[in-house]
Amino acid sequence: MKVRSILQDKGHEVITVAPDASVAEAVRRLRRDRIGAVVVSVDGDRVDGIVTETDVVRGLADAGADVLTKPVSSLMRDEVTTCAPDDEVRDLMADMTHRRSRYIVAVEDHRLVGIVSIGDVVKSQLEDRELEVRVLRDLSHVRS
């Protein structure tokens, strides 16, 4: 299975914030959209960084509530793990496990095209296994 199939199921919309947006604004977006990460982008196309809930918690632990008034660029990770839509999901799983990353940003032709979470990967794997079980059940009934 390819990353493209996950993106087709979940959609290509990615919530972005500008690097100069406040951390408080990023937190509002996380809450409002019920997501765990926002991509930091100047233009909504290029990936400049990523901020996750974990990054916000670390920022709060280090700097206290003052972190909320700082720009997102002060918290963002600028080394973003990316994938291409034609990458295999199994390779994505290995990369997520190795990097201990819950989010990988999908990029095609240097443009942001989606984001894949560990939850999206698990869901796709469960759906694949359920399909395999149904096919095997159908085959066993045909042979009986």
C-alpha positions in Angstrom: 0.0 0.0 0.0 1.2 3.5 -0.9 1.0 6.7 1.2 -1.2 8.1 -1.7 -4.0 5.7 -0.7 -4.0 7.0 2.9 -4.1 10.6 1.6 -7.0 9.7 -0.7 -9.0 8.3 2.3 -8.2 11.1 4.8 -7.9 14.0 2.4 -5.0 16.3 1.5 -5.9 19.2 3.8 -3.1 20.2 6.1 -3.5 22.9 8.8 -0.6 25.3 8.6 0.5 28.3 10.6 3.0 31.0 9.7 6.4 31.0 11.6 5.5 34.4 13.1 2.1 33.2 14.5 2.0 32.9 18.3 2.3 29.6 20.0 -1.2 30.4 21.5 -2.6 30.6 17.9 -1.0 27.2 17.1 -2.6 25.8 20.2 -6.0 27.2 19.3 -5.6 25.5 15.8 -4.7 22.2 17.4 -7.7 22.3 19.7 -10.2 23.7 17.1 -9.2 21.2 14.4 -8.7 18.3 16.9 -5.3 17.5 15.5 -1.9 16.8 17.1 0.4 18.8 14.8 0.5 21.8 12.6 2.9 22.4 9.7 4.7 25.7 9.9 4.7 27.3 6.4 5.2 30.8 5.2 3.0 30.3 2.1 1.0 27.1 2.8 3.0 25.3 0.2 6.5 25.0 1.4 7.3 23.1 4.7 9.3 25.3 7.0 8.8 23.2 10.2 6.3 21.4 12.4 4.9 21.9 15.9 3.2 19.1 17.8 1.4 18.9 21.0 4.5 17.5 22.6 6.5 20.5 21.4 4.0 22.8 23.1 4.2 20.8 26.4 8.0 20.9 26.3 7.9 24.6 25.7 5.5 25.1 28.6 7.7 23.0 30.9 10.8 25.0 29.9 9.5 28.5 29.7 6.2 28.5 31.4 3.1 30.2 30.1 5.3 32.9 28.5 5.9 30.5 25.7 2.3 31.1 24.5 3.2 34.6 23.4 6.4 33.6 21.5 6.3 32.9 17.8 5.8 29.3 16.6 9.3 29.5 15.0 10.7 29.4 18.6 9.2 25.9 19.2 9.0 24.4 15.7 11.3 21.6 14.6 12.8 22.6 11.3 14.0 19.1 10.5 10.8 17.6 9.3 10.4 14.0 8.3 8.8 13.9 4.9 7.6 11.2 2.5 6.3 11.1 -1.0 2.8 9.9 -2.0 4.3 6.9 -3.8 6.3 5.7 -0.8 5.2 2.4 0.7 3.3 2.6 4.0 5.5 -0.2 5.4 8.6 2.0 4.8 6.7 4.9 6.5 6.0 2.7 9.5 9.7 1.7 9.8 10.7 5.4 9.6 8.2 6.5 12.2 9.3 3.8 14.5 13.0 4.5 14.0 12.6 8.3 14.4 10.0 7.9 17.2 7.8 10.3 15.1 4.0 10.4 15.2 3.7 12.6 12.1 5.3 12.5 8.6 4.6 15.3 6.1 3.8 14.3 2.5 5.6 16.4 -0.1 5.4 16.1 -3.9 7.5 18.4 -6.2 8.6 20.3 -3.1 5.0 21.2 -2.3 3.0 20.1 0.8 0.4 17.6 -0.2 -0.7 16.0 3.1 0.3 14.8 6.6 0.2 11.2 7.8 -0.1 10.3 11.5 0.7 7.1 13.2 -3.0 6.7 13.7 -3.6 6.9 9.9 -0.9 4.2 9.4 -2.4 1.9 12.0 -5.9 2.4 10.5 -4.7 1.6 7.0 -3.0 -1.6 8.3 -6.1 -2.7 10.1 -8.2 -2.2 7.0 -5.7 -4.2 5.0 -5.8 -7.1 7.5 -9.6 -7.0 7.6 -9.7 -7.2 3.8 -7.3 -10.2 3.9 -9.4 -12.0 6.5 -12.6 -11.4 4.4 -11.0 -12.7 1.3 -9.6 -15.8 3.1 -13.1 -16.5 4.6 -14.7 -16.2 1.2 -12.1 -18.5 -0.3 -12.6 -21.1 2.5 -16.4 -21.0 1.9 -15.9 -21.5 -1.9 -13.6 -24.5 -1.3 -16.0 -26.1 1.2 
